[in-house]
Every structure is written in C-alpha cells, then in structure tokens.
C-alpha cells in the first residue's frame, strides 16, 4: 500500500486512497471536510483523485509496494480480473471454446479450422486486455471467416470494431457496427449505451445540433451522477450558441458546464473537454476534437 503526507495538517502515513489532491496539495479526509465543508468551495479548483496502484480496486487486496496490472485503467488483482472476465465473456463463446478444445483433442487434423478459430479467439481477448481493440476486431473477424457456422463471432468482431471507430470519433461508422450487435450481446456489453453515444456523435458530425442536444439530454436523464453527461449537454448548447448567437444558449451551456465542474473527481480527459467547450463559447466556432488538438496542443487559454 502506498502512503502520503497531508500538506495541510502534515499527518504522515495516510493511505493514498484516503487522500485527494486539490490545487496540487494533498489533503487527508479530515482536512478535506474542514477546509472545504461545502462542494461549492471546490468550484474552479483542480481536483485530482489518484488511485493507489497497489490496491485492487475490486476486492481491496494489498500488493505491498508492487502495483497490480491495470484493467480498464484500474489496478486489479489476478483473481478479480479472472472473475470479471468470467462474467463478461458470453456463455455461448465460452461453450464454443470448450467444445473446440474437446474437438482438437480427439481429431486435431480434421478439425484444424476449429483449432485456428479457437486460437484467434484467445488472441482477440488478449488484445482487448492490452487495449488493442482494432486487433481484437480483426482476430474475431478472422475466427468468424474460419467458422462461419458460429455467427456470434462476427457479432463480437463488429462490437470491437465499433469501439475502435468510437475511439477515433468516427461516430456514424461506430453506430453502423453497434446496430449489428443490438439484441445479440449480453447486457454487460452496454450496446444500448454505445448506440446512444454513437448517435450523439453522428448528430454532431452532421451539424444537427438540436438532435445533438436532445440525445445528450436523454443520456443525462439516466446518468445524472456522471460529469461527462452534464458536459455533453453543455457542449450541445455551446454548438447552438455558436450557430444562433443567442445568449440564452450560452447561459444554458455555462449552467451545465458549472454543474459538470462541481464533481469532485475529474480526469484529464474531462478537463480537456471543458476547455474545448469554453473555446467554442468564446470563439463561436465549432471545430472537431482533431482540429482543436492541432491548433491547441497545450490547451486553449483565454488571454
């Protein structure tokens, strides 16, 4: 377990997970409560929560001074990671894999295509674990071409390809892939949520800002504890302001943006998103994330 020292009371040996950074100063839980008794006092401050990499985020197992491997950017022990994969990998895929293993044992030559498919499925999940989503999609598609009688493999290939497109801000292409997966994957895969996010991005790409706003508001209705959902509505209002120059749209954007900023734990990606929204409100210009990153690699500053 990692320990830190509170910069306010100078108490030592505080578990890292029981601390928080505000404006680059470390606070223990007691000092946080006494120094910032109200959430409003955290507005416009840099708030960072740094997860202890030596503590499993799932079961709390302490790994001493050695960090656990990360799963979806969070430290997780081997047992919990295995348990999570057992819950997430569909039963029908596991059954297929076990069946292939049995076939290989009895007749490895005759069933060579099944063995190859089995290997590619294993490689695909290894690619997912290492964050290589495009490779995972390609491997699933290759497994599907070897064993077309197993249609679920093509569905998984489409799912991973959709994730890759979404990461690249290619929302319509992502939407096309996720629609292929609707009603065909377990709930844990979050296909409906991914369709909502891809639909929102596609509305932005086609400059349908009223639809962009409507979709993001619908998402916020079911994700009120997510600062990104509040920022997405702020982004939509900022687009409307850039287009119609009406102060009411700007006021609404700022209102939702302030709510997004009021959350305690904000990651670097969210802070960058806030900056893009502020730039849009200031410049009345709507540009893609790619263009924004080219112009302002260090972030936009209102001079």
N, C-alpha and C positions, 0 to 999 in steps of 0.2 A: 504494500500500500504506500502511495506517495503522501507526503505531508507538506504543509505550507505554513507560513507565519503570517498572522494578521497584521496588515500595515497600520491598522487603527489602534488596537489595544496591545499589539506586539506579542500576543499569545502564540506559543510555538506548538509544533506537532499536531496541527489541525488536519484531519483527513481532507485530502484535496476535494473530494466530493461534497464536503460540508462547507465549502467556501465559494466565493463568487468574486469576479473582478469587476470593479466599477471605475471607469476612467483610469484603467491600468493599475489600480490599487486593490490589493487583496483584502476582503472582508470576511470575518467569520460570521456564523449565523446570528449570534447575539448582537454584534456591531451593525450588521445589516438592518436588524429590526430597530435598533435605537437611532442609527444615523439616518435611515430612510424609512420612517414609520408608515408613510403613505406611498402608494405606487406612483402618484403624480410627481413625486420628488425625483423619480428616475427618468423623467422625460428629458430628451435631448442629451442623455448621458450614454457613454459607451459601456454597455453591459455585456459581459462575457462569462459563460459557464463552461469550464474546461473539465471534461470527463476524465477521471483517473484511468489511465490505460491499463493499470494493473488490477483493476476490479471488474469482474464480469458484470455487464450491465443487466443481465438476466437474473442470475442467482446470487450475485454479490460475492462470489468466490475470490479470495485474495491470492494473487500470484507473486507475492513478495515484491521484489524490485523489477521483475520482468513483466513487460507489457503483454497482454493477451493479443492474439491475432485479431484483426478487425473484421467484422461482418457488417455490411451496410454502414461503414464508417463508425461502428461502435465496438468497443472491446468485448469479446465474448469467449468464454472457455470452450474447450473442445466438446464437452458433454452437451452444453446448451446449443451449440451450433449444430450438432448432430440431431438433437431433438427438434430444433427449428426446421431443419431440412426434412425430417420425417413428416412434420405437419404440412409443409408446403409442397413437397413433391407429390403430385397427384397419385392416388392409389393405383389408378389404371396404368400409369407409367411404371411404378414400382413392380406391379404384377407382370407387366411385359418384360421388364429387365430380369426378374427372377426366372420367368419362363424361358427367356433366351439362354440364360446361364445353364438351365437344365438341358436344353436342346444341344448346346455346344458340348456338354459332357458326353452325350450319347452319340452324336454324329457331327463332329466338328467340320468335316469336309462338306457334307451335303447341306449343312446349314450355315455355310460360310457367310452369306449375306446378312444373316441374323447376328452373327458374331460381330461383323463390322458395324452394323447398326447399333448394337449394344455398346461397343467401344466409343462410338461417336456420341451417344447419349451421355456416357460418363464424362467424356471430354467437354461436352457442352456445359454440364453442371460445374465442372472445374473452371471453365471460362467465366461463368456467371460469378463464381466465388472470387475470382481475381478481377472482376469489373470489366471483362472483355465481352460486352453484350453483343456486338456485331459478330464476333467469332462464334458465340453461343448460337446465334440465329443461323449462321451458315452451317454449323455442325448438325443442328436439328433438321435443317432442310436436306442435308446430305443423308442423314439417317432415314428421313421420310422417303427420299428417292430410292433408297435400297429396299425399304419395306413399305411400299405404298398401301398395303393392306392395313397399316396402322395409321389411320388419318389423324390421330391425336398428335403425332409428331410434327406434322405440318402446322397444326394449330399453335404448338409451342414455338415453332420457328417464326410464325407471324407475330406472336406475342413479343418475343425478344427483338425482332426487327422493329416493331412499333416503339419499344423502349429506346432503341438506338435513334430512330428518327425524332422522337420527342426530345432526347438529349441534344440533338442538332437543330432544334427549333424548326423542324420540318413537320408542322402540325398536321397538315392535310394528309401527308403520306403516313404519318403515325395513325391518324384516325382510320384510314383505309384498312390498316393491319389490325387494329383493335376491334373493328366491327366484325372481322372474320372470327374473332375469338369470343364474341358475346354469346352467353349461354352455354359455352363449351368448356369453360375452365372453372375450377372451384372458386368460391368467393374470396379466398385468401389472395388470389392474384389481382384483385382490385380492378377488374376490367371496366366496370361501370365508371369508376372514378377516373380512370385513364381516358376513357371516351369523353368524359366531361372536360378534362383538361385539354385534350387534343382539339375538341370542338371550339373551346375558348380561343386557343392559339390560332386556329384556322379562321375564326371570325376577325381576329386582329390582322392576320395576313391579308385578308380580302378587304380590309378597311370598313368592315361592318361594325362600327363602334357601338351602336345601340344594342346589337346582338351580343357583342363582347361584354357590355355592361350587364345585360340580362343574365348571361351564363355565369358570370362571376358572382353576381348577387345570389343566384340559386346555390352556387357552391358555398358561399359564406353562410347561408341559412343552415347548412348541416356541418359547418366547420368553424364555428364561432371562436373556438379556442386556438385557432391557427392564425398567427400573424400574417402569413403569406396570403391567406384568403382575404383579409382586410386590405392588404396592399394591392391585391389584384383588382378589387373594386376601385381603389384609389387610382390605379393605373388606367382603368376604363374611363373614369370621369376626367382624368387628365387628357386622354385622347379626345373626348368630346369637347373639352375646353380648347385644345389646340385647333380643332376643326370649326367650332362655332363662336369662339371668343366670348362666351357668356360667363360672367363672373360667378353665377350660381354653380356651374360645373366645376370651376376652380375651387370654390368654397367646399363643395362636397368632396372633392379629391383630397384637399388638405385635412378635412374632418376624418376621413377614413385612414389617411396616412398617419395622423397623430395616434389613432387607435392602434394601428399596427406597431408603431414605435413604442407604445406603452407596455408591451410584453417584456418580461424580464430577460428571457434568453433569446438573443438574436444572433444568427450566424452571419458569416461574412457574405454569403450569397444574398441574404435578405437586405443587409446594409447597402450592398451594391444596387439592388432593386429599388430601394428607397431613393438612392441618388439618381437613378435613371428617371424616376417619376418626377423628382424635383427639377431635373433638367428640362423635362417636357413642359412642365408648368411655366418655367422661366422663359424658354425659347419659343414656346408654342409650335414646336417642331416634333413630328413623330418619326422616329427612326428605329431600325431594328437593333437588337442587342449586339449583333455582329458589327454594325456600323458604329454604334456607341462605343464599343470596346476599341475600335480602330482609332476613333477620334480622341478618346479619353482613357488611355490605358491605365492611368493612375487615378481615374475617377474625375468627375466634373466638379469644379469649385466655382461658386458664385462670387466673383470678385467685384 
